């Protein structure tokens, strides 16, 4: 590639960024299943929302399908990290399929909370985005109509409790904007002072940490790139957080070929972060692309240290060779 100029640019890399423990676990589940059982291994929906990750797993022998009906008999099938409605494993069992659940443990926690609230005779509100796989999976833990979805502050203000003889509780999608969710929760608490909150915050540690890091970067840069997929909730929330924090130019890119050079031509300090389903390889690719065009200084801004690791499913804990 021809070098356009050697102007100076400073790249500020957010830390933490990229893969969270749930995403890392889900990808490892597919890779270990391929090692243990051989190709093909089928996966219902994208294991995580990142085409680069999905395409790499396809090269290794993973086959991604929309529904269980698309899975041939006798091959393993894996459920994605976003979680599934209870009807999905029930269907797999009715078809005598061998399945492995790669649902993030923090999403599974929300599923168990929904069940607990039903046992405790609570009417349940789920704060989340319509149509997102995680929301579909969480609402599908209970019978239809048992959970009411609230997506916005206006919907929180308009919510009407269906059964006054029940208590009220709320859950949240794990990848929401911390600030926007807080606004919705505050409205619900003001309207329903006795509403039950999650015992432990539902928005996951990785979402919270990445949004906090972006806020700090936004004060120091005049342009920012969020590496992630447009269907990745946590990546889109990073874009929104950066914009609300005052960064003048914020762009979502899936990889280096998507960098909007004209948009960033006047930006001298560019922040770079990555959604929880984007691998570090894509960050390195973006940094390299800048280095080809500019005299680059790279600085990592560490705002938190993450050491969370989730266990693998027991069936995959043994070595593939066994």
C-alpha positions as a Markdown table, in Angstrom:
| # | Residue | x | y | z |
|---|---|---|---|---|
| 1 | Unk | 0.0 | 0.0 | 0.0 |
| 2 | Unk | 1.3 | 3.5 | -0.9 |
| 3 | Unk | 2.1 | 5.6 | 2.2 |
| 4 | Unk | 0.0 | 8.8 | 2.0 |
| 5 | Unk | 2.0 | 10.8 | 4.5 |
| 6 | Unk | 3.9 | 10.5 | 7.7 |
| 7 | Unk | 1.8 | 12.7 | 9.9 |
| 8 | Unk | 1.8 | 11.8 | 13.6 |
| 9 | Unk | -1.1 | 10.0 | 15.2 |
| 10 | Unk | -1.6 | 8.8 | 18.8 |
| 11 | Unk | -3.6 | 5.6 | 19.3 |
| 12 | Unk | -5.1 | 5.1 | 22.7 |
| 13 | Unk | -6.0 | 1.4 | 23.3 |
| 14 | Unk | -8.7 | 0.8 | 25.9 |
| 15 | Unk | -8.0 | -1.9 | 28.4 |
| 16 | Unk | -10.0 | -4.0 | 29.0 |
| 17 | Unk | -11.3 | -4.5 | 25.5 |
| 18 | Unk | -12.2 | -7.4 | 23.3 |
| 19 | Unk | -13.1 | -10.9 | 24.4 |
| 20 | Unk | -14.8 | -11.5 | 27.7 |
| 21 | Unk | -14.7 | -14.8 | 29.6 |
| 22 | Unk | -18.1 | -15.9 | 28.3 |
| 23 | Unk | -17.1 | -15.3 | 24.7 |
| 24 | Unk | -13.7 | -17.0 | 25.2 |
| 25 | Unk | -15.5 | -20.0 | 26.8 |
| 26 | Unk | -18.0 | -20.3 | 23.9 |
| 27 | Unk | -15.3 | -20.3 | 21.2 |
| 28 | Unk | -13.3 | -22.8 | 23.2 |
| 29 | Unk | -16.3 | -25.1 | 23.4 |
| 30 | Unk | -16.6 | -25.2 | 19.6 |
| 31 | Unk | -12.9 | -25.7 | 19.2 |
| 32 | Unk | -12.7 | -28.5 | 21.8 |
| 33 | Unk | -15.8 | -30.2 | 20.4 |
| 34 | Unk | -14.2 | -30.2 | 17.0 |
| 35 | Unk | -11.0 | -31.8 | 18.5 |
| 36 | Unk | -13.0 | -34.4 | 20.5 |
| 37 | Unk | -15.7 | -35.4 | 18.0 |
| 38 | Unk | -14.2 | -34.3 | 14.7 |
| 39 | Unk | -15.8 | -32.2 | 12.0 |
| 40 | Unk | -18.5 | -31.3 | 11.4 |
| 41 | Unk | -19.8 | -29.8 | 14.6 |
| 42 | Unk | -23.0 | -27.8 | 14.2 |
| 43 | Unk | -23.8 | -24.6 | 16.0 |
| 44 | Unk | -27.3 | -23.1 | 16.3 |
| 45 | Unk | -26.9 | -19.4 | 15.4 |
| 46 | Unk | -23.7 | -17.5 | 15.5 |
| 47 | Unk | -21.7 | -18.7 | 18.6 |
| 48 | Unk | -20.9 | -15.0 | 19.2 |
| 49 | Unk | -21.7 | -11.9 | 17.1 |
| 50 | Unk | -18.5 | -11.6 | 15.1 |
| 51 | Unk | -18.1 | -12.7 | 11.5 |
| 52 | Unk | -14.3 | -13.1 | 11.7 |
| 53 | Unk | -14.7 | -15.5 | 14.6 |
| 54 | Unk | -17.5 | -17.4 | 12.9 |
| 55 | Unk | -15.6 | -17.7 | 9.6 |
| 56 | Unk | -12.5 | -19.0 | 11.4 |
| 57 | Unk | -14.6 | -21.7 | 13.1 |
| 58 | Unk | -16.2 | -22.6 | 9.8 |
| 59 | Unk | -12.7 | -23.2 | 8.4 |
| 60 | Unk | -12.1 | -25.6 | 11.2 |
| 61 | Unk | -15.3 | -27.5 | 10.5 |
| 62 | Unk | -18.1 | -25.8 | 12.4 |
| 63 | Unk | -21.4 | -25.4 | 10.6 |
| 64 | Unk | -23.7 | -22.7 | 11.6 |
| 65 | Unk | -27.5 | -23.2 | 11.2 |
| 66 | Unk | -30.6 | -21.3 | 12.1 |
| 67 | Unk | -32.7 | -24.1 | 13.5 |
| 68 | Unk | -32.2 | -27.6 | 14.9 |
| 69 | Unk | -34.1 | -29.0 | 12.0 |
| 70 | Unk | -31.1 | -28.1 | 9.9 |
| 71 | Unk | -28.8 | -30.4 | 11.9 |
| 72 | Unk | -28.2 | -33.9 | 10.6 |
| 73 | Unk | -28.7 | -36.9 | 12.9 |
| 74 | Unk | -25.7 | -38.1 | 14.8 |
| 75 | Unk | -23.6 | -35.0 | 15.0 |
| 76 | Unk | -23.1 | -32.7 | 18.0 |
| 77 | Unk | -24.9 | -29.3 | 18.1 |
| 78 | Unk | -23.8 | -26.4 | 20.2 |
| 79 | Unk | -26.1 | -23.6 | 21.5 |
| 80 | Unk | -24.7 | -20.0 | 21.3 |
| 81 | Unk | -23.3 | -17.9 | 24.1 |
| 82 | Unk | -26.4 | -15.7 | 24.1 |
| 83 | Unk | -28.6 | -18.4 | 25.6 |
| 84 | Unk | -31.7 | -20.2 | 24.3 |
| 85 | Unk | -35.3 | -20.6 | 25.3 |
| 86 | Unk | -36.1 | -23.8 | 27.2 |
| 87 | Unk | -38.0 | -25.0 | 24.1 |
| 88 | Unk | -34.6 | -25.4 | 22.3 |
| 89 | Unk | -33.0 | -28.1 | 24.5 |
| 90 | Unk | -36.5 | -29.7 | 24.8 |
| 91 | Unk | -36.6 | -29.9 | 21.0 |
| 92 | Unk | -33.1 | -31.3 | 20.9 |
| 93 | Unk | -34.0 | -34.0 | 23.4 |
| 94 | Unk | -37.2 | -34.9 | 21.5 |
| 95 | Unk | -35.0 | -35.5 | 18.5 |
| 96 | Unk | -32.5 | -37.5 | 20.5 |
| 97 | Unk | -29.7 | -35.0 | 19.6 |
| 98 | Unk | -26.4 | -34.7 | 21.5 |
| 99 | Unk | -26.1 | -31.0 | 22.4 |
| 100 | Unk | -23.7 | -28.8 | 24.3 |
| 101 | Unk | -24.8 | -25.5 | 25.9 |
| 102 | Unk | -22.3 | -22.7 | 25.4 |
| 103 | Unk | -24.6 | -20.1 | 27.1 |
| 104 | Unk | -22.5 | -17.6 | 29.1 |
| 105 | Unk | -22.8 | -18.4 | 32.8 |
| 106 | Unk | -23.7 | -14.7 | 33.5 |
| 107 | Unk | -26.7 | -15.1 | 31.1 |
| 108 | Unk | -27.6 | -18.4 | 32.7 |
| 109 | Unk | -27.6 | -16.5 | 36.1 |
| 110 | Unk | -30.4 | -14.3 | 34.6 |
| 111 | Unk | -32.3 | -17.4 | 33.5 |
| 112 | Unk | -32.2 | -18.8 | 37.0 |
| 113 | Unk | -33.3 | -15.4 | 38.5 |
| 114 | Unk | -36.4 | -15.5 | 36.2 |
| 115 | Unk | -37.3 | -19.0 | 37.5 |
| 116 | Unk | -36.8 | -17.9 | 41.1 |
| 117 | Unk | -39.0 | -14.8 | 40.7 |
| 118 | Unk | -41.8 | -17.0 | 39.2 |
| 119 | Unk | -41.5 | -19.3 | 42.2 |
| 120 | Unk | -41.7 | -16.3 | 44.5 |
| 121 | Unk | -44.9 | -15.2 | 42.8 |
| 122 | Unk | -43.4 | -12.1 | 41.2 |
| 123 | Unk | -44.5 | -10.4 | 38.0 |
| 124 | Unk | -41.3 | -9.9 | 36.0 |
| 125 | Unk | -40.0 | -7.1 | 33.9 |
| 126 | Unk | -37.0 | -7.7 | 31.6 |
| 127 | Unk | -35.0 | -4.6 | 30.5 |
| 128 | Unk | -33.5 | -5.3 | 27.1 |
| 129 | Unk | -33.6 | -5.0 | 23.4 |
| 130 | Unk | -36.4 | -6.6 | 21.4 |
| 131 | Unk | -35.3 | -9.3 | 19.1 |
| 132 | Unk | -31.9 | -9.8 | 20.6 |
| 133 | Unk | -31.0 | -13.5 | 21.0 |
| 134 | Unk | -30.3 | -13.1 | 24.7 |
| 135 | Unk | -33.7 | -11.4 | 25.3 |
| 136 | Unk | -35.4 | -14.2 | 23.3 |
| 137 | Unk | -33.6 | -16.8 | 25.4 |
| 138 | Unk | -34.4 | -15.2 | 28.7 |
| 139 | Unk | -38.1 | -14.6 | 28.0 |
| 140 | Unk | -38.2 | -18.2 | 26.8 |
| 141 | Unk | -37.3 | -19.5 | 30.2 |
| 142 | Unk | -40.9 | -19.1 | 31.3 |
| 143 | Unk | -44.3 | -19.5 | 29.7 |
| 144 | Unk | -45.3 | -16.8 | 27.1 |
| 145 | Unk | -46.6 | -13.7 | 28.8 |
| 146 | Unk | -44.8 | -14.3 | 32.1 |
| 147 | Unk | -42.1 | -11.7 | 31.4 |
| 148 | Unk | -42.8 | -8.2 | 30.1 |
| 149 | Unk | -40.1 | -6.6 | 28.0 |
| 150 | Unk | -39.2 | -2.9 | 28.7 |
| 151 | Unk | -36.8 | -1.3 | 26.2 |
| 152 | Unk | -36.9 | 2.4 | 26.9 |
| 153 | Unk | -37.5 | 5.0 | 29.7 |
| 154 | Unk | -40.9 | 5.8 | 28.1 |
| 155 | Unk | -41.9 | 2.2 | 28.2 |
| 156 | Unk | -40.9 | 2.1 | 31.9 |
| 157 | Unk | -43.2 | 5.1 | 32.5 |
| 158 | Unk | -46.0 | 3.5 | 30.6 |
| 159 | Unk | -45.7 | 0.0 | 32.2 |
| 160 | Unk | -48.9 | -1.3 | 33.9 |
| 161 | Unk | -48.7 | -4.2 | 36.3 |
| 162 | Unk | -50.9 | -7.0 | 35.2 |
| 163 | Unk | -51.5 | -8.7 | 38.5 |
| 164 | Unk | -51.7 | -6.5 | 41.6 |
| 165 | Unk | -51.7 | -9.5 | 43.9 |
| 166 | Unk | -48.1 | -10.3 | 42.9 |
| 167 | Unk | -44.9 | -8.7 | 43.8 |
| 168 | Unk | -42.8 | -7.0 | 41.0 |
| 169 | Unk | -39.2 | -7.8 | 40.0 |
| 170 | Unk | -36.9 | -6.7 | 37.2 |
| 171 | Unk | -34.1 | -8.4 | 35.3 |
| 172 | Unk | -31.8 | -6.9 | 32.6 |
| 173 | Unk | -30.0 | -8.1 | 29.5 |
| 174 | Unk | -26.3 | -8.4 | 30.3 |
| 175 | Unk | -25.0 | -6.2 | 27.5 |
| 176 | Unk | -26.9 | -3.0 | 28.0 |
| 177 | Unk | -25.7 | 0.6 | 28.4 |
| 178 | Unk | -25.1 | 1.0 | 32.1 |
| 179 | Unk | -26.3 | 4.6 | 32.2 |
| 180 | Unk | -29.5 | 4.1 | 30.1 |
| 181 | Unk | -30.4 | 1.0 | 32.2 |
| 182 | Unk | -29.9 | 3.0 | 35.4 |
| 183 | Unk | -32.4 | 5.6 | 34.1 |
| 184 | Unk | -35.0 | 2.9 | 33.4 |
| 185 | Unk | -34.4 | 1.3 | 36.8 |
| 186 | Unk | -34.8 | 4.6 | 38.6 |
| 187 | Unk | -38.1 | 5.2 | 36.9 |
| 188 | Unk | -39.4 | 1.7 | 37.9 |
| 189 | Unk | -38.2 | 2.2 | 41.5 |
| 190 | Unk | -39.9 | 5.5 | 41.7 |
| 191 | Unk | -43.1 | 4.1 | 40.4 |
| 192 | Unk | -42.9 | 0.8 | 42.3 |
| 193 | Unk | -40.8 | 1.3 | 45.4 |
| 194 | Unk | -41.1 | -2.4 | 46.4 |
| 195 | Unk | -39.8 | -3.8 | 43.1 |
| 196 | Unk | -37.2 | -6.5 | 43.6 |
| 197 | Unk | -33.8 | -5.9 | 42.0 |
| 198 | Unk | -31.3 | -8.7 | 41.0 |
| 199 | Unk | -29.3 | -10.0 | 43.9 |
| 200 | Unk | -26.2 | -9.2 | 41.9 |
| 201 | Unk | -26.1 | -6.8 | 39.0 |
| 202 | Unk | -27.3 | -8.4 | 35.7 |
| 203 | Unk | -25.2 | -6.2 | 33.4 |
| 204 | Unk | -22.0 | -8.2 | 33.1 |
| 205 | Unk | -18.6 | -7.1 | 34.4 |
| 206 | Unk | -17.2 | -7.0 | 30.9 |
| 207 | Unk | -19.9 | -4.7 | 29.6 |
| 208 | Unk | -19.5 | -2.4 | 32.6 |
| 209 | Unk | -15.7 | -2.3 | 32.4 |
| 210 | Unk | -15.6 | -1.7 | 28.6 |
| 211 | Unk | -18.1 | 1.2 | 28.9 |
| 212 | Unk | -16.1 | 2.7 | 31.8 |
| 213 | Unk | -12.9 | 2.6 | 29.8 |
| 214 | Unk | -14.5 | 4.2 | 26.8 |
| 215 | Unk | -15.7 | 7.1 | 28.9 |
| 216 | Unk | -12.2 | 7.8 | 30.0 |
| 217 | Unk | -10.8 | 7.5 | 26.5 |
| 218 | Unk | -13.5 | 9.9 | 25.2 |
| 219 | Unk | -12.0 | 12.7 | 27.2 |
| 220 | Unk | -8.6 | 12.2 | 25.6 |
| 221 | Unk | -9.2 | 11.7 | 22.0 |
| 222 | Unk | -10.9 | 13.4 | 19.0 |
| 223 | Unk | -11.9 | 10.3 | 17.2 |
| 224 | Unk | -12.7 | 6.7 | 18.3 |
| 225 | Unk | -13.0 | 3.3 | 16.6 |
| 226 | Unk | -15.1 | 0.6 | 18.2 |
| 227 | Unk | -14.2 | -2.8 | 16.7 |
| 228 | Unk | -17.2 | -5.0 | 16.6 |
| 229 | Unk | -20.2 | -6.2 | 14.6 |
| 230 | Unk | -23.4 | -4.2 | 14.0 |
| 231 | Unk | -25.5 | -7.0 | 15.5 |
| 232 | Unk | -23.3 | -7.1 | 18.6 |
| 233 | Unk | -25.3 | -5.4 | 21.4 |
| 234 | Unk | -22.2 | -4.6 | 23.6 |
| 235 | Unk | -20.3 | -3.1 | 20.6 |
| 236 | Unk | -23.2 | -0.8 | 19.7 |
| 237 | Unk | -23.5 | 0.3 | 23.3 |
| 238 | Unk | -19.8 | 1.2 | 23.2 |
| 239 | Unk | -20.4 | 3.5 | 20.3 |
| 240 | Unk | -23.3 | 5.1 | 22.1 |
| 241 | Unk | -21.3 | 5.6 | 25.3 |
| 242 | Unk | -18.4 | 7.2 | 23.4 |
| 243 | Unk | -20.8 | 9.6 | 21.7 |
| 244 | Unk | -22.6 | 10.6 | 24.9 |
| 245 | Unk | -19.2 | 11.0 | 26.6 |
| 246 | Unk | -18.4 | 13.8 | 24.1 |
| 247 | Unk | -16.1 | 12.1 | 21.5 |
| 248 | Unk | -16.6 | 14.1 | 18.3 |
| 249 | Unk | -16.2 | 11.2 | 15.8 |
| 250 | Unk | -17.1 | 7.6 | 16.7 |
| 251 | Unk | -17.2 | 4.8 | 14.2 |
| 252 | Unk | -18.0 | 1.1 | 14.4 |
| 253 | Unk | -15.7 | -1.0 | 12.2 |
| 254 | Unk | -15.7 | -4.8 | 11.8 |
| 255 | Unk | -12.0 | -4.8 | 10.8 |
| 256 | Unk | -9.3 | -2.6 | 9.3 |
| 257 | Unk | -10.7 | -2.5 | 5.8 |
| 258 | Unk | -13.7 | -0.6 | 7.2 |
| 259 | Unk | -11.7 | 2.3 | 8.7 |
| 260 | Unk | -13.3 | 5.6 | 7.5 |
| 261 | Unk | -10.1 | 7.4 | 6.8 |
| 262 | Unk | -11.7 | 10.6 | 5.5 |
| 263 | Unk | -13.8 | 10.9 | 8.6 |
| 264 | Unk | -10.8 | 10.6 | 10.8 |
| 265 | Unk | -8.4 | 12.6 | 8.7 |
| 266 | Unk | -8.3 | 15.6 | 11.2 |
| 267 | Unk | -8.3 | 13.4 | 14.3 |
| 268 | Unk | -4.8 | 13.4 | 15.9 |
| 269 | Unk | -5.6 | 11.2 | 18.9 |
| 270 | Unk | -7.7 | 8.2 | 18.1 |
| 271 | Unk | -9.2 | 5.9 | 20.8 |
| 272 | Unk | -9.6 | 2.2 | 19.9 |
| 273 | Unk | -11.6 | -0.4 | 21.7 |
| 274 | Unk | -13.3 | -3.7 | 20.8 |
| 275 | Unk | -16.6 | -5.3 | 21.8 |
| 276 | Unk | -16.6 | -8.4 | 23.9 |
| 277 | Unk | -16.9 | -10.7 | 20.9 |
| 278 | Unk | -14.1 | -9.1 | 18.9 |
| 279 | Unk | -10.7 | -10.9 | 19.0 |
| 280 | Unk | -7.4 | -9.0 | 19.7 |
| 281 | Unk | -6.3 | -10.0 | 16.2 |
| 282 | Unk | -8.7 | -7.3 | 14.8 |
| 283 | Unk | -7.3 | -4.7 | 17.1 |
| 284 | Unk | -3.8 | -5.5 | 15.9 |
| 285 | Unk | -5.0 | -5.3 | 12.3 |
| 286 | Unk | -6.4 | -1.8 | 12.9 |
| 287 | Unk | -3.2 | -0.6 | 14.6 |
| 288 | Unk | -1.1 | -1.9 | 11.7 |
| 289 | Unk | -3.3 | -0.1 | 9.2 |
| 290 | Unk | -2.7 | 3.2 | 11.0 |
| 291 | Unk | 1.0 | 2.4 | 11.1 |
| 292 | Unk | 1.1 | 2.1 | 7.4 |
| 293 | Unk | -0.3 | 5.6 | 6.9 |
| 294 | Unk | 1.1 | 7.5 | 9.9 |
| 295 | Unk | 3.9 | 7.9 | 12.3 |
| 296 | Unk | 2.0 | 6.2 | 15.2 |
| 297 | Unk | 2.5 | 6.3 | 18.9 |
| 298 | Unk | 0.5 | 3.6 | 20.7 |
| 299 | Unk | -0.5 | 3.9 | 24.4 |
| 300 | Unk | -2.7 | 1.5 | 26.3 |
| 301 | Unk | -5.0 | 3.1 | 28.9 |
| 302 | Unk | -5.6 | 0.5 | 31.6 |
| 303 | Unk | -8.7 | 1.2 | 33.7 |
| 304 | Unk | -9.4 | -2.3 | 35.1 |
| 305 | Unk | -7.9 | -5.7 | 35.3 |
| 306 | Unk | -10.0 | -8.7 | 34.4 |
| 307 | Unk | -9.2 | -12.2 | 35.6 |
| 308 | Unk | -12.6 | -13.9 | 35.2 |
| 309 | Unk | -12.4 | -17.5 | 33.8 |
| 310 | Unk | -15.4 | -19.7 | 33.3 |
| 311 | Unk | -15.2 | -23.5 | 33.5 |
| 312 | Unk | -15.8 | -25.6 | 30.5 |
| 313 | Unk | -18.8 | -28.0 | 30.3 |
| 314 | Unk | -17.8 | -31.3 | 32.1 |
| 315 | Unk | -18.1 | -33.3 | 28.9 |
| 316 | Unk | -15.3 | -31.2 | 27.4 |
| 317 | Unk | -13.1 | -30.9 | 30.5 |
| 318 | Unk | -11.2 | -34.1 | 29.6 |
| 319 | Unk | -8.6 | -33.9 | 26.8 |
| 320 | Unk | -9.9 | -34.5 | 23.3 |
| 321 | Unk | -7.4 | -37.4 | 22.9 |
| 322 | Unk | -9.2 | -39.3 | 25.6 |
